Amino acid sequence: MYSESPPVASSLMDRMWRAAKLDPELYEEVEADKGSLGQATTVVVLSALAAGLGNFHYGGLGMLVLGTLAALGGWYIWAFLTYFIGTRLLPTAETEADHKELLRTTGFSAAPGLIRVLGLVPGLADAVFAIAGVWMLIAMVISVRQALDYTSTWRALAVCFLGWLVQGIVLFVIISAFGLPEGQ
């Protein structure tokens, strides 16, 4: 009997759901699927848009656009840092990965961020953003563990923390050098 593969949108929704459920097999799947980078990018954009909408009352349309662009840039940089730290500074004998594998897996780790759209509900923004942040961090650690073929979640957590720390330092230096726009 002939069976068609599901449409891309259905596959994307299924993958986002599995990523949000912290399914390690999903992260293995997208690590191996070289065609899933577009889907990973879509997840990051949707998550950033959800955050922008959830915080719309703070920044309006301009911050929605800026936030989406910043999320894409931050994702790319953090994926590169986790790749570099994980394969050069904290590898195991089993570690074998490339930057694109980290882009694919960490992109899907942004799926829990879609709940940030609930920040539109008065009084919920702080709680929703806190829950989403922790959930996305857990997903990030799982995605890094799977992409770098680690057996230790602690090692993956260390890689994520070091990448976050370096990214934060770079951001601090940039903001210090150029300052924030007026009114910020």
ZISUL-V930147 format. One record per pair of residues at least 12 apart in sequence whose C-alpha atoms are under 8 Angstrom apart, sorted by the first residue. I is the first residue (numbers start at 1). GAP is how many residues later the second one is. Records with the same first field share a line. If there is no record, write none. Layout:
I: GAP  GAP
This chain:
12: 27
15: 93
16: 27  92  95
17: 94
19: 89  90  92  93  120
20: 89  91  92  119
22: 116  117  120
24: 118  119  122
27: 78  81  115  116  119  120
28: 77  118  119
30: 71  74  75
31: 70  71  73  74  116
32: 69
34: 67
36: 68
37: 63  66  67
40: 63  64  65  66  67  68
41: 31  63  66
43: 64  65  67  68
44: 27  28  31  63  64  66  67
45: 23  26  27
46: 68
47: 63  64  65  66  67  69
48: 19  20  23  65  66
49: 15  18  19  68
50: 63  64  65  66  67
51: 62  63  65  66  68
52: 12  13  15  16  65
53: 63  64  66  67
54: 62  63  64  65  66  71
55: 64  65  70
56: 64
75: 28  31  32
76: 27
77: 90
78: 85  86  89
79: 20  23  24  27
80: 19  22  23
81: 82  85  86
82: 20  62  77  78  80  81
83: 14  15  16  19  65
85: 74  77  78
86: 62  70  73
87: 61
90: 65  69
91: 57
92: 58
94: 54  55  56
95: 53  54  55
96: 52  53
97: 50  51
101: 46
102: 41  42  45
105: 38  39  42
106: 34  37  38
108: 35
109: 27  28  30  31  34
110: 26  29  30
111: 25
112: 20  23  24  27
113: 19  20  22  23
115: 13  17
116: 12  13  16
140: 20
141: 12  15  16  19
142: 14
144: 12  15  16
